Amino acid sequence: MNENPSANRSWMCLICGFIYEESKGMPDEGIAPGTSWEDVPMNWACPECGARKDDFEMVAL
Ligand SMILES: [Zn+2]
């Protein structure tokens, strides 16, 4: 996998459509802005539906 720290990647929950943007992070969940998807804890779950990271897919916005 080609990692590009400057890339603004987004990940979408395949269950409910919730979008996680790396540039914004998820401060309410304790995830700082700029946190790459790989650094999001494995036990993190979608705040909307509870889906796990496995249920997210990278999207280009
Ligand atoms: Zn979800």
N, CA, C, O and the ligand as a Tripos MOL2 file, in Angstrom:
@<TRIPOS>MOLECULE
protein
  245   243    62     0     0
PROTEIN
NO_CHARGES

@<TRIPOS>ATOM
      1 N           0.8430   -1.1910    0.0000 N.3       1 MET1
      2 CA          0.0000    0.0000    0.0000 C.3       1 MET1
      3 C           0.8760    1.2390    0.0000 C.2       1 MET1
      4 O           1.8230    1.3450    0.7800 O.2       1 MET1
      5 N           0.5590    2.1560   -0.8660 N.am      2 ASN2
      6 CA          1.3390    3.3810   -0.9780 C.3       2 ASN2
      7 C           0.7820    4.4540   -0.0500 C.2       2 ASN2
      8 O          -0.2760    5.0270   -0.3100 O.2       2 ASN2
      9 N           1.5050    4.7180    1.0320 N.am      3 GLU3
     10 CA          1.0190    5.6760    2.0170 C.3       3 GLU3
     11 C           1.4160    7.0920    1.6320 C.2       3 GLU3
     12 O           2.5850    7.3730    1.3700 O.2       3 GLU3
     13 N           0.4520    7.9600    1.6030 N.am      4 ASN4
     14 CA          0.7220    9.3730    1.3440 C.3       4 ASN4
     15 C           0.0940   10.1990    2.4610 C.2       4 ASN4
     16 O          -1.1180   10.4090    2.4780 O.2       4 ASN4
     17 N           0.9270   10.6680    3.3960 N.am      5 PRO5
     18 CA          0.3980   11.3660    4.5790 C.3       5 PRO5
     19 C          -0.3820   12.6240    4.2330 C.2       5 PRO5
     20 O          -1.2340   13.0640    5.0050 O.2       5 PRO5
     21 N          -0.0890   13.2060    3.0650 N.am      6 SER6
     22 CA         -0.7570   14.4570    2.7210 C.3       6 SER6
     23 C          -2.1070   14.2150    2.0540 C.2       6 SER6
     24 O          -2.8900   15.1440    1.8560 O.2       6 SER6
     25 N          -2.3670   12.9630    1.7120 N.am      7 ALA7
     26 CA         -3.6360   12.6570    1.0560 C.3       7 ALA7
     27 C          -4.7830   12.7850    2.0460 C.2       7 ALA7
     28 O          -4.6860   12.3510    3.1930 O.2       7 ALA7
     29 N          -5.8480   13.3780    1.5900 N.am      8 ASN8
     30 CA         -7.0400   13.4830    2.4220 C.3       8 ASN8
     31 C          -7.9940   12.3590    2.0430 C.2       8 ASN8
     32 O          -8.8290   12.4980    1.1500 O.2       8 ASN8
     33 N          -7.8470   11.2650    2.7330 N.am      9 ARG9
     34 CA         -8.6830   10.1170    2.4150 C.3       9 ARG9
     35 C          -9.9280   10.1030    3.2860 C.2       9 ARG9
     36 O          -9.9260   10.5920    4.4150 O.2       9 ARG9
     37 N         -10.9560    9.5470    2.7510 N.am     10 SER10
     38 CA        -12.2050    9.4060    3.4880 C.3      10 SER10
     39 C         -12.6470    7.9550    3.4400 C.2      10 SER10
     40 O         -12.3510    7.2310    2.4900 O.2      10 SER10
     41 N         -13.3500    7.5470    4.4650 N.am     11 TRP11
     42 CA        -13.8030    6.1580    4.5660 C.3      11 TRP11
     43 C         -15.2870    6.1690    4.8670 C.2      11 TRP11
     44 O         -15.7590    6.8990    5.7380 O.2      11 TRP11
     45 N         -16.0070    5.3530    4.1350 N.am     12 MET12
     46 CA        -17.4500    5.3380    4.3030 C.3      12 MET12
     47 C         -17.9220    4.0230    4.9230 C.2      12 MET12
     48 O         -17.4690    2.9380    4.5550 O.2      12 MET12
     49 N         -18.8340    4.1560    5.8620 N.am     13 CYS13
     50 CA        -19.4620    2.9810    6.4530 C.3      13 CYS13
     51 C         -20.4160    2.3770    5.4250 C.2      13 CYS13
     52 O         -21.3150    3.0500    4.9200 O.2      13 CYS13
     53 N         -20.2030    1.0980    5.1260 N.am     14 LEU14
     54 CA        -21.0330    0.4450    4.1150 C.3      14 LEU14
     55 C         -22.4290    0.1270    4.6500 C.2      14 LEU14
     56 O         -23.3340   -0.2130    3.8890 O.2      14 LEU14
     57 N         -22.5870    0.2400    5.9440 N.am     15 ILE15
     58 CA        -23.8820   -0.0790    6.5380 C.3      15 ILE15
     59 C         -24.8070    1.1350    6.5190 C.2      15 ILE15
     60 O         -25.9630    1.0400    6.1070 O.2      15 ILE15
     61 N         -24.2790    2.2890    6.9760 N.am     16 CYS16
     62 CA        -25.1580    3.4530    7.1310 C.3      16 CYS16
     63 C         -24.7240    4.6650    6.3140 C.2      16 CYS16
     64 O         -25.4650    5.6430    6.2190 O.2      16 CYS16
     65 N         -23.5330    4.6100    5.7260 N.am     17 GLY17
     66 CA        -23.0940    5.7180    4.8990 C.3      17 GLY17
     67 C         -22.3420    6.7980    5.6470 C.2      17 GLY17
     68 O         -21.9980    7.8280    5.0670 O.2      17 GLY17
     69 N         -22.0790    6.5800    6.9290 N.am     18 PHE18
     70 CA        -21.2990    7.5380    7.7150 C.3      18 PHE18
     71 C         -19.9110    7.7000    7.1010 C.2      18 PHE18
     72 O         -19.2830    6.7210    6.6970 O.2      18 PHE18
     73 N         -19.4330    8.9600    7.0350 N.am     19 ILE19
     74 CA        -18.1320    9.2310    6.4320 C.3      19 ILE19
     75 C         -17.1200    9.6390    7.4970 C.2      19 ILE19
     76 O         -17.3690   10.5430    8.2950 O.2      19 ILE19
     77 N         -15.9750    8.9580    7.4960 N.am     20 TYR20
     78 CA        -14.8550    9.3690    8.3310 C.3      20 TYR20
     79 C         -13.8190   10.0370    7.4410 C.2      20 TYR20
     80 O         -13.3060    9.4220    6.5060 O.2      20 TYR20
     81 N         -13.5100   11.3040    7.7360 N.am     21 GLU21
     82 CA        -12.4990   12.0210    6.9740 C.3      21 GLU21
     83 C         -11.2380   12.1390    7.8150 C.2      21 GLU21
     84 O         -11.2610   12.6450    8.9360 O.2      21 GLU21
     85 N         -10.1330   11.6570    7.2430 N.am     22 GLU22
     86 CA         -8.8770   11.6740    7.9960 C.3      22 GLU22
     87 C          -8.4780   13.0940    8.3800 C.2      22 GLU22
     88 O          -7.9200   13.3000    9.4580 O.2      22 GLU22
     89 N          -8.7480   14.0740    7.5290 N.am     23 SER23
     90 CA         -8.3330   15.4450    7.8190 C.3      23 SER23
     91 C          -9.1010   16.0300    9.0000 C.2      23 SER23
     92 O          -8.6170   16.9320    9.6840 O.2      23 SER23
     93 N         -10.2960   15.5090    9.2280 N.am     24 LYS24
     94 CA        -11.1230   16.0290   10.3180 C.3      24 LYS24
     95 C         -11.0470   15.1750   11.5800 C.2      24 LYS24
     96 O         -11.2970   15.6520   12.6860 O.2      24 LYS24
     97 N         -10.6940   13.9000   11.3910 N.am     25 GLY25
     98 CA        -10.6830   13.0130   12.5370 C.3      25 GLY25
     99 C         -12.0630   12.9050   13.1510 C.2      25 GLY25
    100 O         -13.0760   13.1290   12.4870 O.2      25 GLY25
    101 N         -12.0880   12.5620   14.4150 N.am     26 MET26
    102 CA        -13.3560   12.4630   15.1270 C.3      26 MET26
    103 C         -13.1390   12.8520   16.5800 C.2      26 MET26
    104 O         -13.1180   12.0050   17.4730 O.2      26 MET26
    105 N         -12.9760   14.1830   16.8020 N.am     27 PRO27
    106 CA        -12.6350   14.6740   18.1410 C.3      27 PRO27
    107 C         -13.5870   14.1680   19.2290 C.2      27 PRO27
    108 O         -13.1670   13.9080   20.3560 O.2      27 PRO27
    109 N         -14.8560   14.0320   18.8860 N.am     28 ASP28
    110 CA        -15.8270   13.5440   19.8720 C.3      28 ASP28
    111 C         -15.5250   12.1160   20.3060 C.2      28 ASP28
    112 O         -15.9150   11.6850   21.3910 O.2      28 ASP28
    113 N         -14.8170   11.3860   19.4320 N.am     29 GLU29
    114 CA        -14.5020    9.9850   19.7170 C.3      29 GLU29
    115 C         -13.0610    9.8450   20.2070 C.2      29 GLU29
    116 O         -12.5660    8.7350   20.4080 O.2      29 GLU29
    117 N         -12.3930   10.9930   20.3970 N.am     30 GLY30
    118 CA        -11.0160   10.9470   20.8630 C.3      30 GLY30
    119 C         -10.0110   10.7040   19.7660 C.2      30 GLY30
    120 O          -8.8690   10.3340   20.0360 O.2      30 GLY30
    121 N         -10.4300   10.9100   18.5090 N.am     31 ILE31
    122 CA         -9.5360   10.7170   17.3690 C.3      31 ILE31
    123 C          -9.1960   12.0850   16.7920 C.2      31 ILE31
    124 O         -10.0660   12.7760   16.2630 O.2      31 ILE31
    125 N          -7.9390   12.4710   16.8940 N.am     32 ALA32
    126 CA         -7.5230   13.8090   16.5020 C.3      32 ALA32
    127 C          -7.5970   13.9980   14.9950 C.2      32 ALA32
    128 O          -7.4380   13.0390   14.2400 O.2      32 ALA32
    129 N          -7.8410   15.2430   14.5460 N.am     33 PRO33
    130 CA         -7.8030   15.5420   13.1090 C.3      33 PRO33
    131 C          -6.4630   15.1230   12.5050 C.2      33 PRO33
    132 O          -5.4120   15.3450   13.1070 O.2      33 PRO33
    133 N          -6.5000   14.5220   11.3240 N.am     34 GLY34
    134 CA         -5.2830   14.0870   10.6730 C.3      34 GLY34
    135 C          -4.9170   12.6490   10.9950 C.2      34 GLY34
    136 O          -3.9160   12.1400   10.4900 O.2      34 GLY34
    137 N          -5.7040   11.9900   11.8220 N.am     35 THR35
    138 CA         -5.4310   10.5970   12.1520 C.3      35 THR35
    139 C          -5.7330    9.7060   10.9530 C.2      35 THR35
    140 O          -6.8550    9.6810   10.4490 O.2      35 THR35
    141 N          -4.7140    8.9750   10.5070 N.am     36 SER36
    142 CA         -4.9390    8.0960    9.3590 C.3      36 SER36
    143 C          -5.8100    6.9160    9.7740 C.2      36 SER36
    144 O          -5.8520    6.5280   10.9420 O.2      36 SER36
    145 N          -6.4840    6.3730    8.8100 N.am     37 TRP37
    146 CA         -7.4140    5.2620    9.0790 C.3      37 TRP37
    147 C          -6.7090    4.1020    9.7880 C.2      37 TRP37
    148 O          -7.2710    3.4540   10.6710 O.2      37 TRP37
    149 N          -5.4510    3.8590    9.3720 N.am     38 GLU38
    150 CA         -4.6990    2.7610    9.9640 C.3      38 GLU38
    151 C          -4.4590    2.9640   11.4560 C.2      38 GLU38
    152 O          -4.2520    2.0060   12.2010 O.2      38 GLU38
    153 N          -4.4900    4.2400   11.8830 N.am     39 ASP39
    154 CA         -4.2240    4.5390   13.2860 C.3      39 ASP39
    155 C          -5.5020    4.6190   14.1210 C.2      39 ASP39
    156 O          -5.4480    4.7990   15.3380 O.2      39 ASP39
    157 N          -6.6360    4.4840   13.4640 N.am     40 VAL40
    158 CA         -7.8840    4.4080   14.2140 C.3      40 VAL40
    159 C          -7.9240    3.0460   14.9120 C.2      40 VAL40
    160 O          -7.7100    2.0170   14.2710 O.2      40 VAL40
    161 N          -8.1940    3.0310   16.2050 N.am     41 PRO41
    162 CA         -8.1670    1.7580   16.9510 C.3      41 PRO41
    163 C          -9.0820    0.6990   16.3340 C.2      41 PRO41
    164 O         -10.1710    1.0040   15.8490 O.2      41 PRO41
    165 N          -8.6160   -0.5390   16.3630 N.am     42 MET42
    166 CA         -9.3960   -1.6290   15.7870 C.3      42 MET42
    167 C         -10.7470   -1.7950   16.4870 C.2      42 MET42
    168 O         -11.7090   -2.2810   15.8920 O.2      42 MET42
    169 N         -10.8040   -1.3870   17.7530 N.am     43 ASN43
    170 CA        -12.0550   -1.5560   18.4900 C.3      43 ASN43
    171 C         -12.9970   -0.3660   18.3150 C.2      43 ASN43
    172 O         -14.0700   -0.3060   18.9150 O.2      43 ASN43
    173 N         -12.5650    0.5790   17.4760 N.am     44 TRP44
    174 CA        -13.4470    1.7020   17.1740 C.3      44 TRP44
    175 C         -14.6270    1.2010   16.3550 C.2      44 TRP44
    176 O         -14.4950    0.2850   15.5430 O.2      44 TRP44
    177 N         -15.7760    1.8150   16.5810 N.am     45 ALA45
    178 CA        -16.9580    1.4090   15.8250 C.3      45 ALA45
    179 C         -17.6770    2.6420   15.3200 C.2      45 ALA45
    180 O         -17.5800    3.7170   15.9110 O.2      45 ALA45
    181 N         -18.3960    2.4800   14.2270 N.am     46 CYS46
    182 CA        -19.1620    3.5710   13.6320 C.3      46 CYS46
    183 C         -20.0870    4.1870   14.6770 C.2      46 CYS46
    184 O         -20.8680    3.4800   15.3140 O.2      46 CYS46
    185 N         -19.9980    5.5180   14.8550 N.am     47 PRO47
    186 CA        -20.8330    6.1840   15.8620 C.3      47 PRO47
    187 C         -22.3170    6.1530   15.5150 C.2      47 PRO47
    188 O         -23.1680    6.3580   16.3810 O.2      47 PRO47
    189 N         -22.6200    5.9000   14.2590 N.am     48 GLU48
    190 CA        -24.0160    5.8990   13.8320 C.3      48 GLU48
    191 C         -24.6780    4.5280   13.9850 C.2      48 GLU48
    192 O         -25.8180    4.4250   14.4400 O.2      48 GLU48
    193 N         -23.9420    3.4710   13.5960 N.am     49 CYS49
    194 CA        -24.5850    2.1570   13.5670 C.3      49 CYS49
    195 C         -23.7930    1.0770   14.2860 C.2      49 CYS49
    196 O         -24.2610   -0.0530   14.4260 O.2      49 CYS49
    197 N         -22.5820    1.4250   14.7460 N.am     50 GLY50
    198 CA        -21.8120    0.4400   15.5010 C.3      50 GLY50
    199 C         -21.0130   -0.5230   14.6500 C.2      50 GLY50
    200 O         -20.4550   -1.4880   15.1710 O.2      50 GLY50
    201 N         -20.9450   -0.2770   13.3280 N.am     51 ALA51
    202 CA        -20.1760   -1.1590   12.4480 C.3      51 ALA51
    203 C         -18.6900   -1.0460   12.7630 C.2      51 ALA51
    204 O         -18.2180   -0.0050   13.2200 O.2      51 ALA51
    205 N         -17.9700   -2.1130   12.5170 N.am     52 ARG52
    206 CA        -16.5330   -2.1230   12.7590 C.3      52 ARG52
    207 C         -15.7780   -1.5800   11.5430 C.2      52 ARG52
    208 O         -16.3570   -1.3680   10.4780 O.2      52 ARG52
    209 N         -14.4730   -1.3600   11.7280 N.am     53 LYS53
    210 CA        -13.6470   -0.8200   10.6410 C.3      53 LYS53
    211 C         -13.7240   -1.6950    9.3880 C.2      53 LYS53
    212 O         -13.6070   -1.1960    8.2690 O.2      53 LYS53
    213 N         -13.9180   -2.9730    9.5760 N.am     54 ASP54
    214 CA        -14.0000   -3.8910    8.4320 C.3      54 ASP54
    215 C         -15.1530   -3.5400    7.5090 C.2      54 ASP54
    216 O         -15.1530   -3.8970    6.3310 O.2      54 ASP54
    217 N         -16.1340   -2.8370    8.0540 N.am     55 ASP55
    218 CA        -17.3200   -2.5060    7.2620 C.3      55 ASP55
    219 C         -17.1940   -1.1530    6.5750 C.2      55 ASP55
    220 O         -18.1580   -0.6570    5.9910 O.2      55 ASP55
    221 N         -15.9970   -0.5510    6.6450 N.am     56 PHE56
    222 CA        -15.7630    0.7310    5.9900 C.3      56 PHE56
    223 C         -14.9660    0.5140    4.7100 C.2      56 PHE56
    224 O         -14.1730   -0.4200    4.5960 O.2      56 PHE56
    225 N         -15.1980    1.3990    3.7570 N.am     57 GLU57
    226 CA        -14.4920    1.3240    2.4790 C.3      57 GLU57
    227 C         -13.9920    2.7160    2.1190 C.2      57 GLU57
    228 O         -14.7010    3.7050    2.3070 O.2      57 GLU57
    229 N         -12.7500    2.7910    1.5930 N.am     58 MET58
    230 CA        -12.1960    4.0870    1.2280 C.3      58 MET58
    231 C         -12.9700    4.6770    0.0580 C.2      58 MET58
    232 O         -13.2920    3.9870   -0.9090 O.2      58 MET58
    233 N         -13.2590    5.9590    0.1670 N.am     59 VAL59
    234 CA        -13.9920    6.6320   -0.9150 C.3      59 VAL59
    235 C         -13.2310    7.8890   -1.3160 C.2      59 VAL59
    236 O         -12.5430    8.4920   -0.4930 O.2      59 VAL59
    237 N         -13.3540    8.2780   -2.5700 N.am     60 ALA60
    238 CA        -12.7720    9.5150   -3.0560 C.3      60 ALA60
    239 C         -13.8890   10.5510   -3.1590 C.2      60 ALA60
    240 O         -14.8550   10.3710   -3.9000 O.2      60 ALA60
    241 N         -13.7400   11.6270   -2.4090 N.am     61 LEU61
    242 CA        -14.7740   12.6560   -2.4200 C.3      61 LEU61
    243 C         -14.4100   13.7670   -3.4000 C.2      61 LEU61
    244 O         -15.1630   14.7290   -3.5500 O.2      61 LEU61
    245 ZN        -22.2770    3.0190   10.2000 Zn       62 ZN62
@<TRIPOS>BOND
     1     1     2 1
     2     2     3 1
     3     3     4 2
     4     3     5 am
     5     5     6 1
     6     6     7 1
     7     7     8 2
     8     7     9 am
     9     9    10 1
    10    10    11 1
    11    11    12 2
    12    11    13 am
    13    13    14 1
    14    14    15 1
    15    15    16 2
    16    15    17 am
    17    17    18 1
    18    18    19 1
    19    19    20 2
    20    19    21 am
    21    21    22 1
    22    22    23 1
    23    23    24 2
    24    23    25 am
    25    25    26 1
    26    26    27 1
    27    27    28 2
    28    27    29 am
    29    29    30 1
    30    30    31 1
    31    31    32 2
    32    31    33 am
    33    33    34 1
    34    34    35 1
    35    35    36 2
    36    35    37 am
    37    37    38 1
    38    38    39 1
    39    39    40 2
    40    39    41 am
    41    41    42 1
    42    42    43 1
    43    43    44 2
    44    43    45 am
    45    45    46 1
    46    46    47 1
    47    47    48 2
    48    47    49 am
    49    49    50 1
    50    50    51 1
    51    51    52 2
    52    51    53 am
    53    53    54 1
    54    54    55 1
    55    55    56 2
    56    55    57 am
    57    57    58 1
    58    58    59 1
    59    59    60 2
    60    59    61 am
    61    61    62 1
    62    62    63 1
    63    63    64 2
    64    63    65 am
    65    65    66 1
    66    66    67 1
    67    67    68 2
    68    67    69 am
    69    69    70 1
    70    70    71 1
    71    71    72 2
    72    71    73 am
    73    73    74 1
    74    74    75 1
    75    75    76 2
    76    75    77 am
    77    77    78 1
    78    78    79 1
    79    79    80 2
    80    79    81 am
    81    81    82 1
    82    82    83 1
    83    83    84 2
    84    83    85 am
    85    85    86 1
    86    86    87 1
    87    87    88 2
    88    87    89 am
    89    89    90 1
    90    90    91 1
    91    91    92 2
    92    91    93 am
    93    93    94 1
    94    94    95 1
    95    95    96 2
    96    95    97 am
    97    97    98 1
    98    98    99 1
    99    99   100 2
   100    99   101 am
   101   101   102 1
   102   102   103 1
   103   103   104 2
   104   103   105 am
   105   105   106 1
   106   106   107 1
   107   107   108 2
   108   107   109 am
   109   109   110 1
   110   110   111 1
   111   111   112 2
   112   111   113 am
   113   113   114 1
   114   114   115 1
   115   115   116 2
   116   115   117 am
   117   117   118 1
   118   118   119 1
   119   119   120 2
   120   119   121 am
   121   121   122 1
   122   122   123 1
   123   123   124 2
   124   123   125 am
   125   125   126 1
   126   126   127 1
   127   127   128 2
   128   127   129 am
   129   129   130 1
   130   130   131 1
   131   131   132 2
   132   131   133 am
   133   133   134 1
   134   134   135 1
   135   135   136 2
   136   135   137 am
   137   137   138 1
   138   138   139 1
   139   139   140 2
   140   139   141 am
   141   141   142 1
   142   142   143 1
   143   143   144 2
   144   143   145 am
   145   145   146 1
   146   146   147 1
   147   147   148 2
   148   147   149 am
   149   149   150 1
   150   150   151 1
   151   151   152 2
   152   151   153 am
   153   153   154 1
   154   154   155 1
   155   155   156 2
   156   155   157 am
   157   157   158 1
   158   158   159 1
   159   159   160 2
   160   159   161 am
   161   161   162 1
   162   162   163 1
   163   163   164 2
   164   163   165 am
   165   165   166 1
   166   166   167 1
   167   167   168 2
   168   167   169 am
   169   169   170 1
   170   170   171 1
   171   171   172 2
   172   171   173 am
   173   173   174 1
   174   174   175 1
   175   175   176 2
   176   175   177 am
   177   177   178 1
   178   178   179 1
   179   179   180 2
   180   179   181 am
   181   181   182 1
   182   182   183 1
   183   183   184 2
   184   183   185 am
   185   185   186 1
   186   186   187 1
   187   187   188 2
   188   187   189 am
   189   189   190 1
   190   190   191 1
   191   191   192 2
   192   191   193 am
   193   193   194 1
   194   194   195 1
   195   195   196 2
   196   195   197 am
   197   197   198 1
   198   198   199 1
   199   199   200 2
   200   199   201 am
   201   201   202 1
   202   202   203 1
   203   203   204 2
   204   203   205 am
   205   205   206 1
   206   206   207 1
   207   207   208 2
   208   207   209 am
   209   209   210 1
   210   210   211 1
   211   211   212 2
   212   211   213 am
   213   213   214 1
   214   214   215 1
   215   215   216 2
   216   215   217 am
   217   217   218 1
   218   218   219 1
   219   219   220 2
   220   219   221 am
   221   221   222 1
   222   222   223 1
   223   223   224 2
   224   223   225 am
   225   225   226 1
   226   226   227 1
   227   227   228 2
   228   227   229 am
   229   229   230 1
   230   230   231 1
   231   231   232 2
   232   231   233 am
   233   233   234 1
   234   234   235 1
   235   235   236 2
   236   235   237 am
   237   237   238 1
   238   238   239 1
   239   239   240 2
   240   239   241 am
   241   241   242 1
   242   242   243 1
   243   243   244 2
@<TRIPOS>SUBSTRUCTURE
     1 MET1         2 RESIDUE 1 A MET
     2 ASN2         6 RESIDUE 1 A ASN
     3 GLU3        10 RESIDUE 1 A GLU
     4 ASN4        14 RESIDUE 1 A ASN
     5 PRO5        18 RESIDUE 1 A PRO
     6 SER6        22 RESIDUE 1 A SER
     7 ALA7        26 RESIDUE 1 A ALA
     8 ASN8        30 RESIDUE 1 A ASN
     9 ARG9        34 RESIDUE 1 A ARG
    10 SER10       38 RESIDUE 1 A SER
    11 TRP11       42 RESIDUE 1 A TRP
    12 MET12       46 RESIDUE 1 A MET
    13 CYS13       50 RESIDUE 1 A CYS
    14 LEU14       54 RESIDUE 1 A LEU
    15 ILE15       58 RESIDUE 1 A ILE
    16 CYS16       62 RESIDUE 1 A CYS
    17 GLY17       66 RESIDUE 1 A GLY
    18 PHE18       70 RESIDUE 1 A PHE
    19 ILE19       74 RESIDUE 1 A ILE
    20 TYR20       78 RESIDUE 1 A TYR
    21 GLU21       82 RESIDUE 1 A GLU
    22 GLU22       86 RESIDUE 1 A GLU
    23 SER23       90 RESIDUE 1 A SER
    24 LYS24       94 RESIDUE 1 A LYS
    25 GLY25       98 RESIDUE 1 A GLY
    26 MET26      102 RESIDUE 1 A MET
    27 PRO27      106 RESIDUE 1 A PRO
    28 ASP28      110 RESIDUE 1 A ASP
    29 GLU29      114 RESIDUE 1 A GLU
    30 GLY30      118 RESIDUE 1 A GLY
    31 ILE31      122 RESIDUE 1 A ILE
    32 ALA32      126 RESIDUE 1 A ALA
    33 PRO33      130 RESIDUE 1 A PRO
    34 GLY34      134 RESIDUE 1 A GLY
    35 THR35      138 RESIDUE 1 A THR
    36 SER36      142 RESIDUE 1 A SER
    37 TRP37      146 RESIDUE 1 A TRP
    38 GLU38      150 RESIDUE 1 A GLU
    39 ASP39      154 RESIDUE 1 A ASP
    40 VAL40      158 RESIDUE 1 A VAL
    41 PRO41      162 RESIDUE 1 A PRO
    42 MET42      166 RESIDUE 1 A MET
    43 ASN43      170 RESIDUE 1 A ASN
    44 TRP44      174 RESIDUE 1 A TRP
    45 ALA45      178 RESIDUE 1 A ALA
    46 CYS46      182 RESIDUE 1 A CYS
    47 PRO47      186 RESIDUE 1 A PRO
    48 GLU48      190 RESIDUE 1 A GLU
    49 CYS49      194 RESIDUE 1 A CYS
    50 GLY50      198 RESIDUE 1 A GLY
    51 ALA51      202 RESIDUE 1 A ALA
    52 ARG52      206 RESIDUE 1 A ARG
    53 LYS53      210 RESIDUE 1 A LYS
    54 ASP54      214 RESIDUE 1 A ASP
    55 ASP55      218 RESIDUE 1 A ASP
    56 PHE56      222 RESIDUE 1 A PHE
    57 GLU57      226 RESIDUE 1 A GLU
    58 MET58      230 RESIDUE 1 A MET
    59 VAL59      234 RESIDUE 1 A VAL
    60 ALA60      238 RESIDUE 1 A ALA
    61 LEU61      242 RESIDUE 1 A LEU
    62 ZN62       245 GROUP 0 **** ****
